[in-house]
């Protein structure tokens, strides 16, 4: 058979009443702590025993802070005023949480910089060391990628420049105004004797019949009389 329901009435036996009070008080404080942790709620418990002994419990903040909050809340008569107070207190709570997060980040940054390491354990130091090694590996990988991109861009630019120069030389060689002129150790040879005087008999007669200049084009050769 299951346990029967206990009838709620004052326990007449003094010893039994004290034992029950101790057990129920411990259970009440346990439940208050559970609802505070699970639901992120501010809970305050005040218990006076039959002998006048005080037992109190306050989650997160102090008992004084919870009581002051209760007094501020109870002083507002309308529901809208209470809602405004709740929103204000919620904003203050979020602000405190953000401030706590900012402080933690500041401490972590100082640890990463090698400062304030005296209070850290060996496990915490190993975690910081691993984080620094991972960060250094990512930085080196990014540096290698940036250098590779710069080298590839420079090689592409040089290849484009060489291609343009080769294309320009090819166009210059294929131009009809470009005529190769042979050179010798004694100077350029144009097919005309440079030692002859101007107006000499050989020059006036022109080139011998059947002899053509293989260097100069036909329109540059002297006409035969």
Secondary structure as the mmCIF struct_conf table of DSSP 4:
data_model
#
loop_
_struct_conf.conf_type_id
_struct_conf.id
_struct_conf.beg_label_comp_id
_struct_conf.beg_label_asym_id
_struct_conf.beg_label_seq_id
_struct_conf.end_label_comp_id
_struct_conf.end_label_asym_id
_struct_conf.end_label_seq_id
HELX_LH_PP_P HELX_LH_PP_P1 UNK A 2 UNK A 7
BEND BEND1 UNK A 9 UNK A 9
HELX_RH_AL_P HELX_RH_AL_P1 UNK A 14 UNK A 39
TURN_TY1_P TURN_TY1_P1 UNK A 40 UNK A 40
STRN STRN1 UNK A 44 UNK A 48
TURN_TY1_P TURN_TY1_P2 UNK A 50 UNK A 51
STRN STRN2 UNK A 54 UNK A 58
BEND BEND2 UNK A 59 UNK A 61
HELX_RH_AL_P HELX_RH_AL_P2 UNK A 63 UNK A 75
BEND BEND3 UNK A 78 UNK A 78
HELX_RH_AL_P HELX_RH_AL_P3 UNK A 79 UNK A 112
TURN_TY1_P TURN_TY1_P3 UNK A 113 UNK A 114
BEND BEND4 UNK A 116 UNK A 116
TURN_TY1_P TURN_TY1_P4 UNK A 118 UNK A 119
HELX_RH_AL_P HELX_RH_AL_P4 UNK A 122 UNK A 173
TURN_TY1_P TURN_TY1_P5 UNK A 174 UNK A 174
TURN_TY1_P TURN_TY1_P6 UNK A 176 UNK A 177
STRN STRN3 UNK A 183 UNK A 184
TURN_TY1_P TURN_TY1_P7 UNK A 185 UNK A 186
STRN STRN4 UNK A 187 UNK A 188
BEND BEND5 UNK A 191 UNK A 192
BEND BEND6 UNK A 194 UNK A 196
HELX_LH_PP_P HELX_LH_PP_P2 UNK A 197 UNK A 197
TURN_TY1_P TURN_TY1_P8 UNK A 198 UNK A 199
HELX_RH_AL_P HELX_RH_AL_P5 UNK A 201 UNK A 205
BEND BEND7 UNK A 207 UNK A 207
HELX_LH_PP_P HELX_LH_PP_P3 UNK A 208 UNK A 208
TURN_TY1_P TURN_TY1_P9 UNK A 209 UNK A 210
BEND BEND8 UNK A 214 UNK A 216
HELX_RH_3T_P HELX_RH_3T_P1 UNK A 218 UNK A 220
BEND BEND9 UNK A 221 UNK A 221
HELX_LH_PP_P HELX_LH_PP_P4 UNK A 222 UNK A 224
#
